[in-house]
């Protein structure tokens, strides 16, 4: 049965890289990389991302995995 996963790497790349994302969210440069280790940003962090990047559709970053 397929599972859904969050494509953290693509999100970070689409937003300009880890440093740019961290700077816009007031985080350390390594924080976005930690999201990948945990399977994606937390719901609270997704809200912060959406506030900082209102035009982004976070649903686009959920992908099917076999």
C-alpha positions in Angstrom: 0.0 0.0 0.0 1.4 3.4 -0.9 2.3 6.0 1.7 2.5 9.7 1.6 5.6 11.6 2.5 6.5 15.2 2.6 9.2 16.2 0.0 11.2 18.5 2.3 14.2 18.8 -0.1 12.0 20.1 -2.9 10.3 22.6 -0.5 13.7 23.9 0.7 15.0 24.2 -2.9 11.8 25.9 -4.2 12.0 28.5 -1.4 15.6 29.4 -2.3 17.7 27.0 -0.2 18.1 26.3 3.5 19.9 29.5 4.3 17.1 31.6 2.7 14.3 29.7 4.4 16.0 29.9 7.7 16.6 33.6 7.4 13.0 34.3 6.4 11.7 32.3 9.4 14.3 33.5 11.9 15.8 30.0 12.3 19.4 28.7 12.3 20.7 27.7 8.9 20.6 24.0 9.8 17.0 23.9 11.0 15.5 23.2 7.5 17.8 20.1 7.2 16.4 18.8 10.5 12.9 18.8 9.0 14.1 16.2 6.5 15.5 14.0 9.3 12.1 14.1 11.0 10.0 13.5 7.9 9.0 17.1 7.3 8.3 20.3 9.2 5.9 20.3 12.2 2.4 21.6 11.7 3.4 24.7 13.7 6.4 25.3 11.3 4.1 24.7 8.3 2.0 27.6 9.6 5.1 29.8 9.9 6.2 28.8 6.4 2.8 29.6 5.0 2.8 33.0 6.7 6.2 33.8 5.3 5.4 32.4 1.8 1.6 33.0 1.4 1.6 31.9 -2.3 3.0 28.4 -1.6 0.7 25.4 -1.7 2.2 23.0 0.9 -0.1 20.3 -0.4 2.1 20.1 -3.5 4.9 18.7 -1.4 3.1 15.6 -0.2 4.0 12.8 -2.6 3.0 9.1 -2.9 5.6 6.6 -2.1 5.5 2.9 -2.8 
